[in-house]
């Protein structure tokens, strides 16, 4: 059986915008997000985005006596020998960082069963995170993938740069039918382009030809990688709508299915569940954090849950460090 998750109702394709976004649309979208999303995040997280965003290095801040559960790799043996008491180095993390958004804009992300399409969710996530980062003096860049790696936007800071990045995403228009997505091409291009250690957000529905898993793991060895998976609830379970024409967004192939058939719906759900399990296992094996964004979910809630998850992980990693160091971690 073919991968049903690439298929979308023909009506959705007909509803796709035929023209590129005007320049003022990016300003309108960013203003709306600043008012409705970023202000809420500032209130819920109280401005603490440190567990979500990490810097590129560590600075030596102090030396102190060794305490139980300290990392033995931080012992300063020269000072220990001189003082005759074990001492450890205390570090503070460099918070200035660069972030890259690797954005999948292949035809399958033009799908959406409700008011928003996966493409809209991707654009809003990039705009919110980029604005949060640039407000704190960090630099952001992006690579856009459609039929291949089409655009590389160098890292810069400032609101104007966020507007430029958002406009490039909105201006692109719907992707044409060019065959299956090859996410591996985007990841390999990023590995060659991004030299300095950065935080890399891979934003995709991960409906792709296989082979990207190994490249993602290699990218995660050098950078801090977050897989941002955009999805639509209709990709997981089909409702009973009777006869339905589905179209493969990437090849244009059409098929008529009977969604009134309970057996067909069960097979669809079983295949979708297996794909979900395989995808999550692949991300775990690659050693990357994952964030799921749905077209029918609240973006603020998703980001807050993700920040809280990373905060708990940071606290566990801090282990036996004293309280003032745990706040830094």
C-alpha positions in Angstrom: 0.0 0.0 0.0 1.3 3.5 -0.9 2.0 6.1 1.7 -1.4 7.6 2.2 0.1 10.4 4.4 1.3 12.2 1.3 -2.2 12.4 -0.2 -4.5 15.4 0.3 -8.1 16.1 -0.9 -8.2 17.7 -4.3 -10.2 20.5 -2.9 -7.3 21.5 -0.7 -5.1 21.9 -3.8 -7.7 24.0 -5.5 -7.8 26.3 -2.5 -4.1 27.0 -2.6 -3.1 30.6 -3.1 -2.2 31.3 -6.7 -0.1 34.4 -6.1 2.8 35.2 -4.0 2.4 37.1 -0.7 2.7 40.9 -0.9 5.5 42.5 1.0 3.3 44.0 3.7 1.9 40.5 4.6 5.0 39.6 6.5 4.7 42.7 8.6 1.0 42.0 9.3 1.8 38.4 10.3 4.7 39.3 12.6 2.7 42.0 14.3 -0.1 39.6 15.0 2.3 37.0 16.4 4.1 39.6 18.6 0.8 40.6 20.1 -0.9 37.2 20.4 1.9 34.7 20.8 5.1 36.4 22.0 3.4 38.5 24.6 1.8 35.3 26.0 5.1 33.4 26.0 6.8 36.3 27.9 4.1 36.0 30.6 4.1 32.2 30.8 7.9 31.8 30.7 8.7 35.1 32.4 11.3 35.8 29.8 13.3 32.6 30.6 14.2 31.0 27.3 17.6 29.8 28.5 16.7 26.1 28.6 15.5 26.4 25.0 18.5 28.2 23.6 22.1 27.3 24.3 25.2 29.2 23.5 28.3 28.1 21.7 30.8 27.6 24.5 31.7 27.8 28.2 33.7 30.4 30.1 35.7 29.6 33.3 34.0 31.6 36.1 35.5 30.3 39.4 37.2 27.5 41.3 35.7 25.8 44.4 36.2 22.7 46.5 34.9 19.5 45.1 31.5 18.4 46.4 29.7 15.1 46.3 28.2 14.4 42.8 30.4 17.0 41.0 31.6 15.9 37.6 35.1 14.6 38.0 36.0 15.8 34.5 35.8 19.4 35.9 38.6 18.7 38.6 41.5 21.1 38.2 44.4 18.9 39.0 47.0 21.7 39.2 45.0 23.5 41.9 44.2 20.2 43.6 47.9 19.4 43.9 48.7 22.8 45.2 45.9 23.1 47.8 46.0 19.4 48.7 42.2 19.4 48.5 40.2 18.5 45.3 39.0 21.6 43.4 36.7 21.8 40.4 36.3 24.4 37.7 33.0 26.4 37.6 31.8 27.4 34.2 29.2 29.8 32.9 27.7 29.2 29.5 28.1 31.7 26.7 24.5 32.6 25.8 25.2 34.4 22.6 24.4 32.0 19.8 23.4 31.5 16.2 20.3 29.6 15.2 19.4 28.1 11.8 15.9 27.2 10.6 15.9 24.3 8.0 12.4 24.7 6.6 10.8 22.0 4.5 8.4 23.7 2.0 7.9 20.7 -0.2 4.3 20.1 -1.6 3.2 17.9 1.3 3.4 20.8 3.7 0.7 22.7 1.7 -1.9 20.3 3.3 -4.3 21.3 6.0 -7.7 19.9 6.9 -8.7 23.1 8.9 -8.1 26.8 8.7 -4.3 26.4 8.8 -2.0 24.4 6.6 1.3 22.9 7.8 3.1 25.6 5.9 1.4 28.3 7.9 2.3 26.6 11.2 6.0 26.3 10.0 6.1 30.0 9.1 4.6 31.1 12.4 7.0 29.0 14.4 10.0 30.4 12.6 8.7 34.0 13.0 8.1 33.5 16.8 11.5 31.8 17.6 13.4 34.1 15.3 11.9 37.2 17.0 12.6 35.8 20.5 16.2 35.1 19.6 17.0 38.4 17.8 15.4 40.4 20.7 18.3 39.0 22.8 21.0 39.9 20.3 21.3 36.5 18.7 21.6 35.8 15.0 19.3 33.7 12.9 19.5 32.3 9.4 17.5 29.9 7.3 17.6 27.3 4.5 14.4 26.7 2.5 13.7 23.5 0.7 11.1 23.0 -2.0 12.1 20.9 -5.0 15.6 21.1 -3.6 17.6 23.4 -1.5 16.4 26.7 -3.0 17.4 29.5 -0.6 20.1 30.1 2.1 19.6 33.2 4.2 22.7 34.2 6.1 22.5 34.7 9.9 21.7 38.3 11.0 20.0 39.9 13.9 17.2 42.4 14.3 13.5 42.7 13.6 14.0 43.7 9.9 15.9 40.5 9.3 13.1 38.4 10.8 10.7 40.2 8.5 12.9 39.4 5.5 13.1 35.7 6.5 9.3 35.5 7.0 8.6 37.3 3.7 10.8 34.8 1.9 8.8 32.0 3.3 5.4 33.5 2.5 6.5 34.8 -0.9 7.5 31.5 -2.2 4.0 30.3 -3.0 2.8 26.7 -3.2 5.4 24.1 -4.4 4.8 22.3 -7.7 4.7 18.5 -8.1 8.4 17.6 -8.4 8.5 14.1 -7.0 9.2 12.8 -3.5 10.9 15.0 -0.9 14.5 14.2 -0.2 15.1 15.7 3.2 18.6 14.2 3.2 19.6 16.9 0.7 18.6 19.7 3.0 20.4 18.2 6.0 23.6 17.5 4.0 23.6 21.1 2.6 23.2 22.4 6.2 26.1 20.3 7.4 28.3 21.8 4.7 27.1 25.4 5.2 26.9 25.8 9.0 30.5 25.9 10.3 30.1 27.4 13.7 28.3 25.3 16.4 24.7 26.5 16.4 21.2 25.6 17.4 19.5 24.0 14.3 15.7 23.7 14.0 14.7 21.2 11.3 11.1 22.0 10.5 9.3 19.4 8.4 6.5 16.9 8.3 9.2 14.3 7.7 7.3 12.8 4.8 10.4 12.0 2.8 12.4 9.4 1.0 14.4 7.3 3.6 18.0 8.0 4.3 17.7 11.3 6.2 18.1 9.6 9.6 21.9 9.1 9.4 22.5 12.6 8.1 20.4 14.1 10.9 22.4 12.1 13.5 25.7 13.4 11.9 24.4 17.0 12.1 23.5 16.5 15.8 27.1 15.5 16.6 28.3 19.0 15.7 25.2 21.2 16.5 22.3 21.2 18.9 19.5 20.0 16.7 15.7 20.2 17.4 13.4 18.3 15.1 10.1 20.4 14.7 7.5 18.1 13.2 4.5 19.7 11.6 1.4 17.6 11.2 -2.3 17.6 10.6 -4.8 15.4 12.5 -6.2 14.0 9.2 -2.9 12.4 8.5 -3.4 10.1 11.6 -7.1 9.1 11.3 -9.6 9.4 8.5 -13.2 10.4 9.3 -16.2 8.7 7.6 -16.8 10.9 4.6 -17.9 8.3 2.1 -16.2 8.4 -1.3 -13.2 10.7 -1.3 -10.7 11.7 -4.0 -7.2 11.9 -2.6 -4.2 13.4 -4.5 -0.5 12.9 -3.8 0.7 16.4 -3.4 4.2 15.6 -4.6 3.4 13.4 -7.7 -0.1 14.5 -8.6 -1.4 10.9 -8.6 -5.1 10.6 -7.7 -7.0 7.8 -6.1 -10.6 7.4 -5.0 -11.2 5.7 -1.6 -14.3 4.7 0.3 -13.8 6.2 3.8 -17.2 4.7 4.8 -15.4 1.3 4.8 -14.4 0.7 8.4 -11.8 -1.8 7.4 -10.0 0.8 5.2 -10.1 3.4 8.0 -8.6 0.9 10.4 -5.8 0.0 8.0 -5.1 3.7 7.4 -4.9 4.3 11.2 -2.6 1.3 11.7 -0.2 2.4 9.0 -0.2 6.0 10.3 0.5 4.7 13.9 3.4 2.6 12.7 4.8 5.5 10.8 4.5 7.7 14.0 6.3 5.0 16.0 9.1 4.7 13.4 9.6 8.4 13.1 9.8 9.0 16.9 12.3 6.1 17.2 14.4 7.6 14.4 14.6 10.9 16.1 15.6 9.3 19.4 18.3 7.3 17.7 19.6 10.4 16.0 19.9 12.0 19.5 17.8 15.1 18.8 15.0 16.7 20.8 11.6 16.8 19.1 8.7 19.2 19.1 5.4 18.4 17.5 3.2 21.2 16.0 -0.3 20.4 14.8 -2.5 22.5 12.6 -5.3 22.3 15.1 -3.2 23.0 18.3 -2.1 26.2 20.0 1.4 27.3 19.2 2.0 28.8 22.6 1.1 25.7 24.4 3.4 23.6 22.3 6.4 25.9 22.8 5.7 26.1 26.6 5.6 22.3 26.9 8.8 22.0 25.0 10.6 24.6 27.1 9.4 22.9 30.3 10.7 19.5 29.0 14.1 21.0 28.3 14.2 22.7 31.6 13.6 19.4 33.4 16.3 17.8 31.3 18.8 20.7 32.2 18.0 20.2 35.9 18.7 16.5 35.7 21.9 17.2 33.8 23.0 19.6 36.5 22.8 16.8 39.0 24.6 17.6 42.1 25.7 21.1 41.2 24.9 23.8 43.7 21.8 25.9 43.3 23.6 29.0 41.8 25.1 26.8 39.1 21.8 25.1 38.4 20.3 28.4 37.5 23.0 29.0 34.9 22.6 25.5 33.4 
